[in-house]
Amino acid sequence: MKVLVTGAGGFLGRHVTAVLLEAGHEVRALVRRSEVPEGVEPWSLDLEAAIHDPELLRDEALWRGVEAVLHLAGLVSRDKRDTAAMYRIHLEATRVLLEAAQQRVQRLVLASTSGTVAVSQEDVGPMDETHQPDFELVGRWPYYLSKHHQEQMVLRWGADGHGEVIILNPSLLLGPGDHKGSSTQDVLDVLNERHPAAVPGTVAFVDARDVAPIFERALRAGSSGHRYLLNGANLATRGFVERIAQLGGVRPPRVVLPGRWAHEGARWLSGLGYALDMDLGPDPVDVDMARHHWACDSTRAQRTFDFRTRDPMTTLRDTIEDLKARRLFRAS
């Protein structure tokens, strides 16, 4: 099958393209630069440029032979200053891609996030695809709200008969190869002793190497209009941080604070740091997210795609070794 991939140069994208090539697919990748894995056909096109000039995506040569699209391009950020950029990439760029793809492909698979479904203020246990999130809560984090709106746009496109759609929702992606630091920053913050550990939240994470094969399987399997959560482990935030600290040879946080107090303290330190032009501690947004619950259940993906994951400690260890090899921290 010939597959058009957006975001092929990203953390997940590189793992996915490797799986596609190994499975014998032809891969055409939309790229800003010519740096693509060997065996991938590059197509020089900036999705953001296509927002202003949709004709860039309507080139018949781009779609010649393409049977499916894997839409992985996106911007992962917790910085509210990136809100406009996230909406532009996740919504406007997706809109012009869908308009160009309609009636040209059989299936579109969207890479989203578990946070559009599985997040709660209370510990309700692992959440599945039927969970109804609190959008007042999700709206506090522009990344997740923009991804929710993107999912709805893709689902409407499929419901209107333009093509089959599958949405894959991985939890926090870890593992080696995150050269932009978009997903593994939480691990790096622990290793640099900047993470808000002592809060009563729950973390869900998965190895990008385990997620990648599911994108290949979703080219043919899975019911159109359905989403599938992909998760490897659910850990209490404190346990997550302590395991990383142990594997990285750093001190785990010693003070235990209720989530609300930790968040207010981080906000106060952030304001003081801004006034003094100093970095005085963890980002309040990171603390706020860490005190919530993100545990999710991948039973549907296990049944549909035979989704299996490796030992979560292996994922954490390999992530840390990769960060260490790139000299982003130095163990004591």
Residue, then its C-alpha position, 0 to 999 in steps of 0.5 A: m500500500k502507498v501511504l502518505v504520512t505527515g509528521a514523518g520526521g517527528f518522534l512518533g513519525r520516525h518510528v511509524t515510517a520505519v514500521l511501514l517500510e519494514a512491512g513493505h509499504e511505500v511511504r510518501a512523506l510531507v516534509r519541510r526539509s529533505e531529511v527523511p529516513e532512507g526508503v521514504e519518498p519526500w514531498s517538500l510541503d509545509l502544512e502551515a503554508a498550505i493553509h494560505d495556499p490550499e492548492l499546494l495540497r491539491d497537486e494530483a501528483l502528490w496523491r497519485g497511487v496513495e491509498a491511505v493517510l497517516h496524519l501525525a503532524g502536530l505541535v505538543s506544548r504546554d505553553k499557552r503562548d503556543t495556543a494560536a500555533m497549535y490551533r493553526i496546525h491541528l485545525e486549519a492545517t488538518r482542514v485543508l488536508l481533509e479537503a484535499a484528501q476527500q474521495r482520494v484515499q480509502r482511510l485516514v488515521l489520525a494520531s491524537t492523545s489519550g488526554t482528549v478522553a482520559v483525564s479526570q480531577e478525581d481518581v476514577g480508575p483507568m478510563d476507556e474510550t467511553h469516558q466523557p471528559d470534563f471540557e472545562l478541565v480540558g480547556r485549561w490546556p490548549y494542546y488537549l482542547s485543540k486535539h479534541h476539536q481536531e478529532q471532531m473535525v476528522l470524525r465529521w469528515g468520515a461521517d460525511g462519506h469522504g473516507e474511513v477514519i481511525i483515531l489512535n490516542p496514545s498516552l504520554l509517549l516515551g522511549p528513545g528518539d525524542h530529539k525535540g523533547s516534546s514528550t520526554q520533557d517530564v522525564l528530563d525534569v525529574l532527572n534535573e530535579r525540577h519535577p513536582a513529584a509529591v502530588p496525588g495524581t496518576v500518570a499514563f505512558v507508553d513506549a513509542r516503539d509499541v505504538a508505531p506498529i498499531f498505525e500500520r495495522a490501523l491501515r486495514a483493521g479497526s472500525s471507521g469512526h472509532r478511537y483506540l486508547l494506546n497505553g503501556a502503564n498507569l502509575a501514581t505521579r509520585g511512583f512515576v517520579e521516584r522510578i525515574a529518579q532511581l534509574g537516573g541516579v538522582r534524588p527523588p523529591r522529599v516533600v509531599l504536598p496536596g495537589r492544590w497547595a503544590h499548584e499554588g506554590a508553583r504559581w507563586l514561585s513562577g510569579l516571583g521568578y518572573a519578577l526577579d528574572m530567575d527560574l525558581g521551580p517547576d512550571p505551574v502548568d506541569v504541576d497542575m497536570a501532574r495533580h490530575h488523573w490520566a490512567c487509561d485502559s487499552t482493552r479495545a486496542q488489544r482486542t482489535f490490533d493485538f496491541r501489546t507493550r513492553d515492561p514499563m521499566t524498560t521504557l523508562r530505562d531506555t528513555i533515560e539512557d537516550l537522554k544521557a547519551r545525548r548529554l541532556f543530563r549528567a547522572s551524579 
